[in-house]
């Protein structure tokens, strides 16, 4: 009987494929007149859009039935406006499409081509502007309300408000930064950085991704009405475009030559090759499927738009994912194939049933043992899932699995965590350390362990003792990273009690010294900036003498609250002793620390102290220098504090100002 089934399988399979499958695919391959469509780009012709040029050059669009006109940037209208008005069927835009959908505009995303936004801020290296915190009082050139959400989200993350810097509309002239017309300008890391490199002008790059802001870059999209009327055509255009990108990724030099010979590009061959190399880093073709995007990531981007006040919680991204429009649609050619497979399966099952009948006795004998082992395994897996804080990440550091214990510890659901960067859950003070730990563990295929401060969704922070280990699959290839942790929050709270000042609830002198030693070692090791701000309350003795020590304690506590509410998450504020306070400012230049001191001075001077006259403070600021010790840096800052007192108090002194 088994031999008969095998013979039937061999005879019936070719016949079924001929009868059922061929008509469906013949329909797809039939000749049809080419449909004229337009693709609106977001910028001028350059390698940024090489995949679309490749689909045109290699004939992929023609094979899919399209005569495609690729349109360069329209400076009067954005790509989404052109598509929504019907002047193009397809377009290329960035994560602003999420905001457009939330605001009721019917855009539908077909593919994410850049997994990360290329938009960054550039400053001259000589300016010492290394982070967004140092933009206070500076002139910043970028396009407001056009592709600026990734920048404004970064500003919000670090507490930088619009009144702290001067916005300059972008004139798209790189010389504006060189000539000193502005202090900082927005740019694509894949493009404009070449200009400065070619002129040997050293620059600083301020990337939003270093501050937890990770948006998609270029995405292919269409109008919802066009998709509903041309569902099959939209899929063909998407597939042809991705084929083009696959070609461009694997033949960058060929595409650079084609762009130079066929398009009105302003760039040299060297510039285009530079752009090609950096573009591939954003596409990540070896790590992420070409065109892949996550709806969960769109939800996180929409949350940022809501936080920025550009949308409200009632607005949704529903309908932005092209896959929503195909879930209930029958596909006849695949229906034919499914029917053929089902018929073949019936024949195979008959043969297998006969064979399995012979094994039935053995299966019965072993089933009890197998059920017992499965039950025991399920019990242990349930215990691990419920009580062990555990997660798995891919090679890009994104979470692919989390245990229930991890969800309980962090306050997030598994749906909110899957696809998210693990580093987004880490407290800002340890992001750099954990970033390096993850990437070194992956690179070395090794292990790492240490104490990590994590951010809870709603209830502040919590501490984990964490162990990371690289995952290797059966073929010896790197498969990702596994994290196993123990919650040590209670242990850390007990430790911190000896470091916390009971009156102000900030670090005491011992706590500051312990934190300072850690920060100082990192600054020395990685050649990072480090500054300190020291200040005390002017004429504080008069408060105690005239109003009593209870009122004096209230003043100290109020000033500590002002200090804590106005420093960055990475800064370490503390009470140095009596009426004296100290703030450690990691990765902060002297100018940044000076700006912080002035901000605090003004806040304190304008604060209304209950039943007391206005108070003021004097500030000293110093920056760590090579070979500085803990004592020498504090002594230098303290010296500037006393210079401020000699100037008449209520002022700031340092190497600047």
N, C-alpha and C positions, 0 to 999 in steps of 0.2 A: 504493500500500500504506500509505503514511504517513497519507493522508487517511482510509483505512478504519479504521486504528488509533485515530485521533482520534475518529471517529464512534462506534466501539465504546466508547471511554472515557466519552463523554458519555451514552451509553444505559445502560451497565452500572452506572456508579457509583451513581445514585439507587436502582436495583433492589437492588444489594448492600447499601447502607446500610439499606434497608427490611427486607430479609430477615434480615441478620445483626446489625446494630447495635441496631435498635429493641427487640428482645426483652430484651436485657441492660439497657438503660436504663429500659425500662418496668418491669422488676422493681424497680429502685432507686426509682422514683417511685410505686410502688403504695402504696395506703393500708394503714396498719398501726396497731394500737392503740399509744398512746404508752407507752414503757417508763419506769417510774419509777426514777430514779437520784439519788444524792446526791453533791454536791461539797463536800468539807470544806476550808474556808479555813484559813490559818495565823494570821489576825488578825481584828480586828473589821471591820465593813463600812466601806470607804473606797475611794478611787480606785485603790488598789493592785490591786484586783480588777475594775476597770471592764469589761474585755473579757468576763468571764463574765456580768456584769449585762447587757451589750449583747446577747450571744447570747440571753439570756432575753427581753429587752425587744423585740428585733427579730424574734423568732420563729424564729431560726436553729436553736435546739434542737428546737423543735416540728417544723420542716421535716425535721430529721434523725431524728425519731421518738422524742424524749425529753420526759418531764415531769421537769424538773430542780428539785431542792430544794437551794439554796445555804446551807450551814451556816457561821455565824461561828465564831471560835476556840473550841476546847474547852480550858479552862485546866487540866483534869485530865489530858488526853492530847494528844500531838502529832498533827498531821495524818496522819503516816505510821502511827502506832499505830491511829488510827481506821479508816483504810483497810485495814490488815493484819488488823484484828479483824472486818472485814466490815460495819462500821457505816456505811460509805460506799463507793461504787464508784470515785470519783475524788477526788484531793486536790491541794493546792498546798503545796509545801515548797521548801526551798533545797538547797544542795549537800550537806547532811547525808544526802540520799538516797544519795549515793555510798558513804558510810560504812555506811549500813544494808545496801546490797547486798553490800558486802565482808564484813559480819558475818552473811551468810546470809539476810537478810530479803528476800522476793520482791517488791521494788518494781521497777516498770518505768517509765522516763521517756518521756513522749509528746511534750513540747515544752518548750523553754527560753524563757520569756517575758522575763526580765530577763537581758541578756547580761553584766551585772556586778552583784555584790552591793551592795546599798545600805547595808550595815552599816558604820558608822564609829564613831570615838570623838570625844566633844565635851568641850572644856574651856573655862572662861571665859577670855576674852582677857587679863584682868588676872592670871591665874595664870602666864602665860608658859610653859605646857606646850604645846609645839609638835610634839613627836615622842614615839614610844614610849620612847625612851631616857630621857626626863624623867619617867617614871612611877615611878622608883626612890623608894621610901618613900611613895608616894601611895596614896590609896584609890580603887580602880577598880571601878565598878559595871557588871556585865554578867551575862547568863544563862550560867552555866557548864554545859557539855555540851549546850546547846541553841542551835544556830546560832552557836557561838562559835569554830568551827574557823578562820574567816578571821582572827579576832583573835589566837588562840593561834599561828597560823602566822606572823603578823606579829611577835609577840613573839619567837618562835624565830629568825626571820630576823635580828633585830637583837641577839640574845643576851640578851634580858630573861627572867629566870627567875621562877617563882612566888614564891620567897622574897624577891624584891626589891620587891614591892608587896603591898598588902592587897586581897583580893577581897571585894566587897560584892555580895550577891544583888540582882538588879534588882527595884525596887518599882514601876517604870513611872510614876513621878512626876517630871516634869521639874523641879519645884521643888527636888528633892534637890541638883541642881547649883547652882542659884541660892542656896540657903540655906547652902551650904558643907558639907552632910552628906557629900558625896563630892567628890573633886578632878576625876574624869573619869567619864563615863557613856557606855555604848554607845547608839546611836540609828540610826534610818533617816534617811539624808540627804534622802530624799524627803518626810519627815514632820515629825519633831520639830524640825528646824531652823526651821520656821515659827514655832513657839512663842517661841523666843528672838528671832527677827526682829521679831515683833509687839510684844514688850516692850522693843525697842531694847537688848537685852543682847548686846554683841559676843562672839562665840565663836571658838575655834579648832577646825578640823576635821582629825582625824588619820585619813587614809584608807589602808587596807591596800594598795590598788592602787599607791600611791606607793612601796611597798617590795617590789614584784614579786609580791604575792599577789592573784590575780585569779580569784575564784570566780564561778560562775553565781549569779544571784539566784533569783526565783520560777520554779518549774518545775511543769508539770502531770504527774501520774503516776497509776498505777493498780496494782492487785494482779495479779501474774503469772497466778494462777488465773482471775481474771475475764477477762483478755485472752485466754487460751487457749480459754475457753468462749464468748467473744463478740468474735471478731476483727473482724468487719465492723462491729459496733456501736462498738467502740473507735475505729476510724478515722472513723466518722461523728461521734462526740463530739469528737474532736480537730479535725476540719475545721470543725465548727460553732463551737467555742471560738475558733479562730484567725480565723474570719469576724467574731466578736464583737469581738475585739481590734482588727481592722482598722477596724471601725466606731468603736470608742472612741478610737483614735488620731486619726481624722479628724474626730470630733465631741466633743471633750472637754467643752465647755460644756453640750451636750445631756445628756451622761452625768452631769455634776455635778448638774444640776437633777433628773435622775431619781433619783439616789442620795438627795438631800435629801427628795424627795417620797415615796419608796417604801421606804426602809430606815431603820432606827433608828441613824443615824450620829450621832456626838458632835461632828462637825466643822462649821465654818461654810463657807459657799460660797467665801469667800476662801481658806480653808485648803485646801479640796479642789482649787481651781484651781491653787494653789501646788504641791500634790502631783502634779497632772496634768502640769504643765510639767516637773517634775523626773523623773517616771516615764518620760516619753518619752525622756529622755537615756539612761536605762539600757536601754530596749528597742532603741534605735538603728534605727528602722524604715527609714530611708533608706540604711543601710549594710549591714544584715544581714537576711536573709529571716526573716520572723516565725516564731518557733518553732524556729529552727535551733539545733542543738547538735552539738558535735564529741566523738566518743569519745576522741580523743587528749587533749582537754582534761580529760575525766573521768579519764584515766590520770594526768595531772599532779596533779589534785586528790587522787587516791588515794595518789600518792607522798608528798604532804604529810601525809596522815593517817598513813601508815606512819612518817614522820619524827617525828611527834608522839607515836608510841607507841600510837595508838588502833586500829591494825590491824597485821598482820604481812604479810610479803612473799608468804606462801602464799595470801592471800585475794585474790579477783579481783572485778572489776566485770562479768564476763560475764553477759549476760542483762539488763543495765540498759537497753539500747537497744531500743525497741519494734520497730525495723526488722528485728532479728534474727528475729522471729517470723513475718515475711511473705515472706522471701526465696524459700522453696520452695513457696509456696501459689499454686495456680492461681486466676486471676480470670476467670470465664467471660465477663463482658461485654467485658473487654478482649481475651479470646481471640476472641470474635466479630469485634471490630473488626480485630484483627490478620489474621484470615482474609480479611476483605473487602479490606484493604489489600494483602495478598499476591496475591489474584486480580487486583486492579487493576494491581498492579506487573507481573505477568506480561504483561498486554496492552500496557502502556507499554513494557516491555523489548523486545517484538517489534518495535514501531515504531522504537524507538531503535536496535535492532540493524541494521535496514535502513538507517537514516540513517548509522549509524557505519560501515557497510560502505563507503560512498562516501568516507569520510575515511581509510580504512585505509592507502592509499598514502602520504598526507601524514604519518600517524602513524609509519609505518615509517621515513620519511626523517628525521623529527625525534627519534625515540626515542633514538638514540645520543647526540645532543647533550644531550638532557634527562637521560639517565642519567649522563652525564659531569658535568653541572652539579650534579645531586643528590648524586653521590659527593663532589664537591669541597665542597659545602655541608655535607654530613654530617661531612666531615673537620674543617672549621673549627669546627662546632658541638661536635664531640668535644673538640677542643683547648680551646675556651672552657670547656666543662663541667669538664674535668679540671684545668686550670691557672689559671683565673681565679676568684678569690673573688667570688662574685656572688649576689645574692638579689633577690627581688621581694616587695614588701609591698602589702597592700590599704590602703584609706583609714584603717583603724583601727590600722595599724602591725603587723598580723599577717602572718607569712610565708606566701606562697602558692607560692613556688618557691625552691629553693636549688641551687647547683651542687655537684658532687662535691668541688671544691676547698674550698668553704665548709664542707661536712661534715667534710672531713679536718682543716681548721684548727680547728674547734670541738670535734671529738670526738663529735658527735651524728650519727645517721642522718637521712636526709631525712624519714622517717616521724615521728621525734621532734621535728623542727623545724617541719614544716608545721602551720599553725594557731596557732603560738606567737607571743607578742609579741616583736618584735625586741629591745625594751628589756630583756627578761629575761636576754638573753645579755651585756648590758653590765655592766661592773664598777660596783658601787654608787657609787663616787666620781665617775662620769661620767653616771649615769642622768639627772639633771636636765638636763645639757647636751645629751645625745642626744635626750631627750624633746622639748626645745624645738626642736632642729634638725629633727627629723622633722615636727613639726606646723607649723613656720614654712615649711619647704620645700613641704609640701602646701598650706598656705594661700596662699603666694605663687606656687605653681607654678614654683618656681625650682630652685636648686642649693645644695648645702652641701658643704664638705670640711673635714676635720680629722683629727687623730690620736685614736683611740679605744681604750681598754683594754677588752678582751673577756674573758669568763669561759669557760675551757675546761671540758668536762664532768668531766675527771678530773685534768688536769695543770696546775692553777693558772690563770694568765692569759696572754694574748697580745695584742700590739699590732697594730692595723691603721691604715694611712692610708686613710681612707674618703671616698668621694664619693657623695652622695645626689642624685638627680634625680627630679623629679615626672614621672609618665607620663601623657600625654594621648592619648585614643583618637581615632579618625578623625572623630568628631563633635564634637571639641573639649572633651569632658568629662574630668574628672580620673579616672584609672583606678588610681592607686596610686603607688608609689614604687619606684625601682630603686636598688640599692646595688652599687657596684663598689669593691673594696679591694685593697691590697697589704699583705702581711705584713711589718711592719717590726720584728718582735720582736728580731732580731739587732742592728739599728741602735740600738734603745732599750736593749738590754743593754749595749752599748758605752758609750752615753751615761750609763747609770746607774752604771757602774763608778766614774766620777769623783764620784758623789754618795753612794756607799755606804761606810759605815764597815767595814773588813775584819774587825775583831774581833767586832762585834755583829751584822753583816749588817742593820743599819737605816740610815736616812739619816744622813750626816755633817752637819756644820754648813752646808756649801755646799748639800747636797741639801735641807735644811730651809728655807734661805733662798729657794731657787728655788721650792719647793712653796708656801711661805708667800705669796710675791708673787702667785701665781695665785689662791690661795684668798681672799686679802685683796681682790683686785680684784673677785671675784664677790660677796663679802659687801657691798662698798660699792655695787656696781651694783644688786644685787637686794634690798638692805636685809635681809640674812640675818644671823642670829646667828653669832658666831665667838668662840671662847675658846681660851686656851692654858693648858697645865699644864707647869710647870718644876719639876724636883726633882733633888736630888743625894744621894749616899750619906753618911750621918752618920759622922764620924770615920774617913774612908777612909784617911787618911795612916797611922793606926795599923795598918791591915791590911797595907799595903806594908812598914812598918817591922818589924812583928812576924812576918809570914808570907812576905814576899817579893812581888815584882811578878808572878810567875806566878800565885800565889793571888789577888792583886788583880785580875788580868785575868779570872780565872774568876768572881769576884764580879760584875764589870761585865757579863760575858756573861750570867750567870744572871739578873741584874736586867733586862737588855735582853730576854731571852726572856719573863720574866714580863710585862713591859710589852707586848710584841708580842702575846702570847696573850690579853690581857684588854682590848684596845681594840676599837672597832668597825671594820668594814671601811672606813668613810669617814675615820676618824682617821689622822693622819700622825705616827708616832712616829720619834724620831731621837736620836742622841747629840750633845749640844750641845758637849761637850768634856770630856776627863778623866773624872771621875765624875759629870758633870752630864748630864741628859736633858731633852728637851722634846717635848711632844705638841701638835700642832695639831688642834683639834676643830671642823670645819666644821659650820654649822647647829646649834650647841650653845649653850645658855644658860649663864650662870654657874653656876646650880644643877646643871645636867647635868655640867659640867666638874668641879665640886667633888665630886660623887658619884663620878666616875671616879677622881679623885685619892685619895679616901678608900678606894675599892676596891683600888687599887694599893698604897696604904700598908699596908693590912691583909694583902694577899697577900705582900708582901715581908717584913713583920715575922713572919709565921708560916712562912716558907719555911725549910727545913733546908739550910744550906750545908755541903757535905761538908768535914769536918775543921776547920770554922770556927765561931765563936760566931754567934748570931743577928745579923742586920743590920737596919738601919732607914733610912728616908729622910725628908727634910723636903720639903714641897711648897708651891709658890706658884701661885695661880690668878688669872687676870685675863680680863676680857671686852673685846672690841673695842668702842670707843666712836667715835661719829662724829668725824671729823678725826684719829683716831689714826693714827700711822705705824707701820711695822714696828718701828722702834727704840723708840718710846714704849710700845707694848704689851708688848714683851719686858722693857723696863726696869721697868714696873709689876709684872709677874709676878715678876721677879727680886727686887723690893723685898719682896714678900710672902714669898718664899722665905727671905730673911734674917730677916724677922720671925718665921717659924716656927722658925728656929734660935735666935733670942733667947728664944723661949718654952720651949726645952728640947729641941728636935728631935723627930723621929718624930711630926709633926703637920702639918696643912694650914692655910694662911692664904690669905685672899682677901677680896673685898668682902662675902662671906657667910661664915657659920660663926663 
